């Protein structure tokens, strides 16, 4: 395939995305921050429609972050087996993931990029889940957190929710429960 045909294909795809976005939004589209969010959602849906990939119908993210096709999830988990299981489940559904094995790595990752969700082990080395949420609150970081925990400790659940965690998931994780909690965190409807 020569470069001329490739550029022509690229231009045709971009034209379809632009056309789809305009027709989807219509003349009565909202303005302001809501309009910007709708424009971003329309662009994501247009890219998925053109590519033929499965994805999400709606994804809310910070308007200042770059547009991604899928949410970026930080997996803060000290156990390598749990890391891999959680990562495989999420990536099989198209989510982007980054793994941190302890509190220091979590802080380093948070300094590098903005995450849409953090799945945090309660008992990580260097900084456990509770300390992580306290740190996020102190720094004004509004990223949602779902705790991963190995026990049935109801007091830990309550403490986590009071600190601002979205929910708690018991380990070893159940695939369906994990995906449900992630969808709830993003308020998503999944395209099948």
Secondary structure, DSSP 8 states (H G I E B T S, - for coil): --HHHHHHHHHHHHHHHHHHHHHHH-TT---HHHHHHHHHHHHHHHHHHHHT---BS-----TTS---SS-EEEEE-S-HHHHHHHHHHHHHTT-EEEEESSHHHHHHHHHH---SEEEEETT-SSS-HHHHHHHHHHHT---EEEEEESS--HHHHHHHHHHT-SEEEESS--HHHHHHHHHHHHT--B--
